[in-house]
Amino acid sequence: MATTSHMFLPAGLSLGAGFIHAIAAGTHAEHPETALLMATLAAAQCGGGIALLSRARFRIVPIIVVVQLTAIAGWLLTRTTGITFINGLAEPESIQIADGFAALLAFATVVTISKRAQNIRAVMTPVFSGAISLSLVVPALLATVQHQHSHGDSESHATSSSWPRPFFPGLELDLSGVEGVSQEQEARAHQLVVDTQTHLVRWADYQDAVKEGWISIGDSSTGYEHFVNGRTLNDGRFLDAEAPESIVYKVYGDKKILVSAMYMAEGGPEIDAPILTDFAGPLMQWHIHDNLCWSTRGGVRVVAGVTDQAGNCPSGSIRGGITTPMVHVWIVPHPCGPFAAVEGLAEGRASVPDDERVDTCDHDH
């Protein structure tokens, strides 16, 4: 292992690999296990890169090498056989730019950290090392948000007109070129996403939301928890980011992370009413939850589940479906776009068949 010379180059390469995995973790939000795995790997690679710049770097070089080799081995498995015990990685995927560059950076870290590369490291200044790392990270970063997950079901092709597209806040929101979407609809949809990102953060801490009158509907067992506020449910506002009808948190144990607004169309319009479908055209899919079952917990009405195929609710609950059309707008990365529905039981029912919905990833997975 390395015993002399600066470690600017392998440090930059490891940091670059970690950064790509950190971004990729957000684009795998639909699979918490995969997202957590990538986030952990990102932390290990970034931590290793920082450690290589410290005085104690040589004592932990073996650990850094193990981390990089683990990343490479995991990448090889996901491209060949899949990792069956991890949800979201069970089926092999084709090699794509983002994951390919991440594996290349991990491999390059192992090579440049070795004793044989000490002469190369000796001539590498921080600026030159950073430039090399960025030349590999930037194209991978741009490709990450376009990463497709075929999962063995069908071949996926990203085209300029495809929708939905992966969404990543902070990068340019691309709503262009979607068939049937006018410039006015594109502009309205874009502004709604921007406004939601701007105003929703006031409730980043769910306890602050509770103090303002937001009440949970008790669906945290689904992995997402919706909160509603009586002051905004019937205030006559339509797609108003300053007064959403519902806010949504991703639940991680006792932690709640604000992820989305859920706007509801007041006044009882039909799910395919022009006032809804004309707002953003094919970019946005409204849905309803007419199969919900409710029970009372601590004097509060909460979601107990959904009806079975026969239309029956679980024991101790009653049916009370919501036919008010609603739509989500995300403020965190989502592979199915900024207007994606919450997957699983919370997807609800749209006015089109499931395989035609533009708020789910079904057609890509």
C-alpha positions as CSV (number, residue, x, y, z in Angstrom):
1,M,0.0,0.0,0.0
2,A,1.0,3.6,-0.4
3,T,3.5,5.0,2.1
4,T,4.7,8.3,0.4
5,S,3.5,11.2,-1.8
6,H,0.4,13.2,-1.7
7,M,-3.1,11.6,-2.1
8,F,-4.8,14.4,-4.0
9,L,-5.7,12.2,-7.0
10,P,-7.2,9.1,-5.2
11,A,-8.9,11.5,-2.8
12,G,-10.6,13.4,-5.6
13,L,-11.6,10.1,-7.3
14,S,-13.1,8.7,-4.2
15,L,-15.0,11.9,-3.5
16,G,-16.3,11.9,-7.0
17,A,-17.6,8.3,-6.8
18,G,-19.3,9.1,-3.5
19,F,-20.9,12.2,-4.9
20,I,-22.4,10.2,-7.8
21,H,-23.8,7.6,-5.4
22,A,-25.2,10.3,-3.2
23,I,-27.1,11.8,-6.2
24,A,-28.2,8.3,-7.3
25,A,-29.6,7.6,-3.9
26,G,-32.2,10.3,-4.5
27,T,-33.2,8.9,-7.8
28,H,-33.9,5.6,-6.2
29,A,-36.5,7.0,-3.8
30,E,-39.0,4.3,-4.8
31,H,-36.8,1.6,-3.3
32,P,-35.7,2.7,0.2
33,E,-33.4,-0.2,0.7
34,T,-31.5,0.7,-2.5
35,A,-31.5,4.4,-1.6
36,L,-30.1,3.6,1.8
37,L,-27.4,1.3,0.4
38,M,-26.3,4.0,-2.1
39,A,-26.3,6.7,0.6
40,T,-24.2,4.5,2.9
41,L,-21.7,3.8,0.0
42,A,-21.6,7.5,-0.8
43,A,-20.8,8.4,2.8
44,A,-18.0,5.7,2.9
45,Q,-16.5,6.9,-0.3
46,C,-16.7,10.6,0.5
47,G,-15.4,9.9,4.0
48,G,-12.5,7.9,2.5
49,G,-11.7,10.8,0.1
50,I,-11.6,13.2,3.0
51,A,-9.5,10.8,5.1
52,L,-6.9,10.6,2.3
53,L,-6.2,14.3,2.7
54,S,-5.5,13.9,6.4
55,R,-2.3,13.0,8.2
56,A,-3.7,9.7,9.3
57,R,-4.5,8.6,5.8
58,F,-2.0,5.7,5.5
59,R,-3.5,3.8,8.5
60,I,-6.9,3.6,6.8
61,V,-5.9,3.0,3.2
62,P,-6.8,-0.7,3.5
63,I,-10.3,0.2,4.6
64,I,-10.7,2.6,1.7
65,V,-9.6,0.0,-0.7
66,V,-12.1,-2.5,0.7
67,V,-14.9,0.1,0.3
68,Q,-14.0,0.7,-3.4
69,L,-13.7,-3.0,-4.2
70,T,-17.1,-3.6,-2.5
71,A,-18.6,-0.9,-4.7
72,I,-17.1,-2.4,-7.8
73,A,-18.3,-5.9,-6.8
74,G,-21.8,-4.6,-6.2
75,W,-21.8,-2.9,-9.5
76,L,-20.7,-6.1,-11.3
77,L,-23.5,-8.0,-9.6
78,T,-26.2,-5.5,-10.5
79,R,-25.0,-5.6,-14.2
80,T,-24.9,-9.4,-14.4
81,T,-27.0,-11.4,-12.0
82,G,-28.7,-8.8,-9.8
83,I,-28.7,-8.8,-6.0
84,T,-31.8,-10.8,-5.1
85,F,-32.0,-9.8,-1.4
86,I,-32.1,-6.1,-2.0
87,N,-35.4,-4.6,-3.2
88,G,-34.8,-2.6,-6.4
89,L,-31.6,-4.5,-7.4
90,A,-33.0,-8.0,-7.8
91,E,-32.9,-7.9,-11.6
92,P,-29.8,-7.2,-13.6
93,E,-29.6,-3.9,-15.5
94,S,-27.7,-2.7,-18.5
95,I,-24.5,-0.6,-18.1
96,Q,-25.3,3.1,-18.3
97,I,-23.2,6.2,-18.1
98,A,-23.8,7.2,-14.5
99,D,-23.1,3.8,-12.9
100,G,-20.3,3.1,-15.3
101,F,-18.5,6.3,-14.3
102,A,-19.1,5.5,-10.6
103,A,-17.5,2.1,-11.0
104,L,-14.6,3.6,-13.1
105,L,-13.9,6.2,-10.3
106,A,-13.9,3.4,-7.7
107,F,-11.4,1.4,-9.8
108,A,-9.2,4.4,-10.5
109,T,-9.1,5.1,-6.7
110,V,-7.8,1.6,-6.0
111,V,-5.2,1.9,-8.8
112,T,-3.9,5.4,-7.8
113,I,-3.8,4.6,-4.1
114,S,-1.4,1.7,-4.6
115,K,2.4,2.0,-4.0
116,R,3.1,1.6,-7.7
117,A,1.3,4.8,-8.4
118,Q,3.3,7.0,-6.0
119,N,5.3,8.6,-8.8
120,I,2.1,9.6,-10.5
121,R,0.7,11.0,-7.3
122,A,3.9,12.9,-6.6
123,V,3.3,15.2,-9.7
124,M,-0.4,15.7,-9.1
125,T,-1.3,19.1,-7.7
126,P,-4.7,19.6,-6.0
127,V,-5.9,21.6,-9.0
128,F,-4.9,19.0,-11.6
129,S,-6.3,16.1,-9.4
130,G,-9.6,18.0,-9.1
131,A,-9.8,18.6,-12.8
132,I,-9.3,14.9,-13.6
133,S,-12.0,13.9,-11.0
134,L,-14.5,16.5,-12.3
135,S,-14.0,15.4,-15.9
136,L,-15.4,12.1,-14.8
137,V,-18.0,13.3,-12.3
138,V,-19.7,15.9,-14.5
139,P,-20.9,13.6,-17.3
140,A,-22.0,11.0,-14.7
141,L,-23.9,13.6,-12.8
142,L,-25.7,14.8,-16.0
143,A,-26.6,11.2,-16.8
144,T,-27.8,10.2,-13.3
145,V,-31.1,12.0,-13.6
146,Q,-31.7,10.2,-17.0
147,H,-30.9,6.7,-15.5
148,Q,-33.4,4.1,-16.7
149,H,-34.3,1.0,-14.7
150,S,-35.6,-1.8,-16.9
151,H,-35.5,-4.5,-14.2
152,G,-35.8,-7.1,-16.8
153,D,-39.4,-6.4,-17.7
154,S,-39.0,-4.5,-20.9
155,E,-36.4,-2.4,-22.7
156,S,-36.7,1.3,-21.8
157,H,-35.8,4.1,-24.2
158,A,-35.5,7.7,-23.1
159,T,-36.5,10.1,-25.9
160,S,-37.0,13.8,-26.0
161,S,-40.8,13.3,-25.8
162,S,-40.9,10.6,-23.1
163,W,-42.8,11.3,-19.9
164,P,-42.4,11.0,-17.0
165,R,-38.7,11.8,-16.6
166,P,-36.6,11.5,-13.5
167,F,-36.8,14.7,-11.4
168,F,-33.9,16.1,-9.4
169,P,-34.3,19.5,-7.6
170,G,-31.4,21.8,-8.3
171,L,-30.9,20.6,-11.9
172,E,-32.8,22.1,-14.8
173,L,-36.4,21.0,-14.8
174,D,-37.0,19.7,-18.3
175,L,-40.7,19.6,-19.3
176,S,-40.1,20.3,-23.0
177,G,-41.0,18.3,-26.0
178,V,-43.8,16.2,-24.5
179,E,-46.5,15.5,-27.0
180,G,-49.8,17.3,-26.4
181,V,-48.3,19.9,-24.0
182,S,-48.6,23.6,-25.0
183,Q,-46.2,26.2,-24.0
184,E,-48.7,27.7,-21.6
185,Q,-49.2,24.3,-19.9
186,E,-45.5,23.7,-19.7
187,A,-45.0,27.2,-18.1
188,R,-47.7,26.6,-15.6
189,A,-46.4,23.2,-14.6
190,H,-42.9,24.6,-14.3
191,Q,-44.0,27.5,-12.1
192,L,-46.0,25.1,-9.8
193,V,-42.9,23.0,-9.1
194,V,-40.8,26.1,-8.4
195,D,-43.5,27.6,-6.1
196,T,-43.9,24.3,-4.3
197,Q,-40.2,24.1,-3.6
198,T,-40.1,27.7,-2.4
199,H,-43.1,27.6,0.0
200,L,-43.3,24.0,1.2
201,V,-40.0,24.1,3.2
202,R,-41.7,26.1,6.0
203,W,-43.1,22.8,7.2
204,A,-39.8,20.9,6.9
205,D,-40.1,20.0,10.6
206,Y,-43.4,18.2,10.9
207,Q,-43.7,19.3,14.5
208,D,-43.9,22.9,13.3
209,A,-46.6,21.7,10.9
210,V,-48.5,20.1,13.8
211,K,-48.3,23.4,15.7
212,E,-49.9,25.2,12.8
213,G,-52.9,22.8,12.8
214,W,-51.8,20.0,10.4
215,I,-53.2,16.6,11.3
216,S,-51.9,13.2,10.3
217,I,-54.4,10.9,8.6
218,G,-52.5,7.9,10.2
219,D,-51.0,6.3,7.1
220,S,-47.4,6.2,8.3
221,S,-47.4,2.4,7.9
222,T,-47.3,2.8,4.2
223,G,-43.9,4.6,4.4
224,Y,-45.5,8.0,3.7
225,E,-47.6,10.1,6.0
226,H,-50.1,12.6,4.8
227,F,-51.1,15.7,6.9
228,V,-54.1,17.8,6.2
229,N,-55.2,21.2,7.5
230,G,-58.8,22.3,7.9
231,R,-57.9,25.8,7.0
232,T,-56.7,24.9,3.5
233,L,-59.1,22.0,2.7
234,N,-61.9,24.4,1.7
235,D,-60.3,27.8,1.2
236,G,-61.2,28.0,-2.5
237,R,-57.6,28.1,-3.7
238,F,-56.5,26.0,-6.6
239,L,-52.9,24.6,-6.8
240,D,-51.7,27.3,-4.4
241,A,-48.2,26.5,-3.1
242,E,-48.7,28.8,-0.1
243,A,-51.8,26.8,1.0
244,P,-51.6,23.2,-0.1
245,E,-54.5,20.9,1.0
246,S,-52.0,18.2,2.2
247,I,-48.3,17.8,2.9
248,V,-46.5,14.5,2.7
249,Y,-43.6,13.2,4.7
250,K,-41.4,10.1,4.1
251,V,-41.3,8.1,7.2
252,Y,-38.0,6.5,8.4
253,G,-38.7,5.1,11.8
254,D,-39.3,8.1,14.1
255,K,-38.0,10.5,11.5
256,K,-40.2,12.3,9.0
257,I,-38.7,13.9,5.9
258,L,-40.9,16.4,4.0
259,V,-41.1,15.2,0.4
260,S,-44.2,16.5,-1.3
261,A,-47.3,18.6,-1.4
262,M,-50.6,17.0,-2.3
263,Y,-53.0,19.4,-3.9
264,M,-56.7,18.6,-3.9
265,A,-59.3,20.1,-6.3
266,E,-62.0,21.7,-4.2
267,G,-65.6,22.0,-5.4
268,G,-66.0,18.4,-6.5
269,P,-64.9,18.5,-10.1
270,E,-64.8,15.2,-12.0
271,I,-61.3,13.6,-12.3
272,D,-61.2,14.4,-16.0
273,A,-62.7,17.9,-15.8
274,P,-61.1,20.5,-18.1
275,I,-60.1,22.7,-15.2
276,L,-57.8,19.9,-14.1
277,T,-56.6,18.3,-17.3
278,D,-56.0,21.6,-19.1
279,F,-53.7,23.0,-16.4
280,A,-50.6,21.0,-17.4
281,G,-52.0,18.6,-20.0
282,P,-50.3,15.2,-20.3
283,L,-47.6,16.3,-17.8
284,M,-49.9,15.9,-14.8
285,Q,-52.1,13.0,-13.8
286,W,-54.9,13.6,-11.3
287,H,-56.1,10.7,-9.1
288,I,-58.7,9.8,-6.4
289,H,-58.8,7.5,-3.4
290,D,-62.2,6.0,-3.5
291,N,-61.2,2.7,-1.9
292,L,-60.0,4.0,1.5
293,C,-61.1,2.5,4.8
294,W,-61.1,4.5,8.0
295,S,-61.2,3.7,11.7
296,T,-61.0,5.9,14.9
297,R,-57.8,6.0,16.9
298,G,-57.6,8.2,20.0
299,G,-60.7,10.1,18.9
300,V,-59.1,10.8,15.5
301,R,-60.2,9.4,12.2
302,V,-57.3,7.6,10.5
303,V,-56.7,5.4,7.5
304,A,-57.0,1.7,8.3
305,G,-56.3,0.4,4.8
306,V,-58.0,-0.1,1.5
307,T,-60.9,-2.3,0.3
308,D,-60.2,-5.8,-1.0
309,Q,-61.3,-7.1,-4.4
310,A,-64.8,-7.6,-3.1
311,G,-65.0,-4.0,-1.9
312,N,-64.8,-4.9,1.8
313,C,-62.8,-3.0,4.4
314,P,-60.7,-4.6,7.1
315,S,-62.5,-5.5,10.3
316,G,-63.2,-2.6,12.6
317,S,-63.1,0.0,9.8
318,I,-65.6,1.5,7.4
319,R,-65.3,2.6,3.8
320,G,-65.0,6.3,3.2
321,G,-63.4,6.8,-0.1
322,I,-62.3,10.3,-1.2
323,T,-63.4,11.3,-4.7
324,T,-61.8,14.7,-4.7
325,P,-59.1,14.7,-7.4
326,M,-55.6,15.2,-6.2
327,V,-52.1,15.5,-7.5
328,H,-48.6,15.4,-5.9
329,V,-45.8,17.9,-6.5
330,W,-42.4,16.7,-5.2
331,I,-39.6,18.8,-3.7
332,V,-37.1,15.8,-3.5
333,P,-35.7,13.6,-6.2
334,H,-38.2,11.2,-7.8
335,P,-37.6,8.8,-10.7
336,C,-41.1,9.2,-12.0
337,G,-41.1,13.0,-12.3
338,P,-42.2,16.0,-10.2
339,F,-45.9,15.0,-10.3
340,A,-45.5,11.4,-9.4
341,A,-48.1,9.6,-7.3
342,V,-47.0,7.8,-4.1
343,E,-46.4,4.3,-5.2
344,G,-48.2,1.3,-3.8
345,L,-51.5,1.5,-1.9
346,A,-51.4,5.3,-2.1
347,E,-51.4,5.5,-5.9
348,G,-55.1,5.7,-5.9
349,R,-57.2,5.5,-9.1
350,A,-56.8,7.7,-12.2
351,S,-59.1,8.3,-15.2
352,V,-56.9,6.1,-17.4
353,P,-55.7,2.5,-17.1
354,D,-52.7,1.9,-14.8
355,D,-50.3,1.3,-17.8
356,E,-51.3,4.7,-19.3
357,R,-50.7,6.7,-16.2
358,V,-48.0,9.4,-16.4
359,D,-47.5,9.7,-12.6
360,T,-46.1,6.2,-12.0
361,C,-43.0,4.3,-13.2
362,D,-45.0,1.2,-14.3
363,H,-44.2,1.7,-17.9
364,D,-40.5,1.9,-17.2
365,H,-40.3,-1.0,-14.7
